């Protein structure tokens, strides 16, 4: 699902960027190679990023413990 129509950023993009190390909305835009346009997507991207980081962080903690 597209979260940002102006810059064509999808929830899949956000998840991939989170796995690659993006932790902020600004880092998502940077990873996509663009800057926000109208800004109405910021909350949606933040929510998706928070979800992706919640899934990514436990996996990293488990790997570090091994």
N, C-alpha and C positions, 0 to 999 in steps of 0.2 A: 504494500500500500504506500502511495506517495504521501510523505509528510510535508514536503516543500514542493509546491507546484512551480514556483518561480525558478528553482534550481534543480528540479527533478531528483530530489533526495528521497529515497524510499526507506522503509523500516529495515529492509535487508542491507542497504548501504550502511545505515547507522550501526547495525549489529556487526558488520564486517569491520567498520572503523573502530568500534569498541574492542574487538578482538585484536586489532592491530595497535591498540594503545590509546585511542582517543578517549579522553575523560571529560571533555567539556563540549558544549555546542560549538564554540569557536573552533575547536580542533576537528569537529565533524566537517564544518564548512572548509577548513583548510585542507583536509584530506580529500575533499571533493574538488578542490581547486577553485573555490569561489567564495564570495562573501554574501551575507544575507541581502535580500532585496527589500521586500515589504515588511518582513519581520513577524508576520502572523503565524509562522510555523515554529517559532522558537520554543514554545511550550510543548508542542507535539514532539519535536526532536529531543528535548530534554527528557520527557517521559519515556520515550523509546530508548534513549541512551541509558537512563537509570535502570530500566529493565534489563538491558543487555549487559550492563556492568554487574548487576546482581547475579546474573547467570555466570558471567566470566570470572568474577572474583572467587567464588567457592571452588571452582575448578583449578584456579591458580594456587589457592591455599592447599588443596589436596596434593597437587603435584609437588609443591615446595616441602610438604611434610614427608614425602617418600624418600 
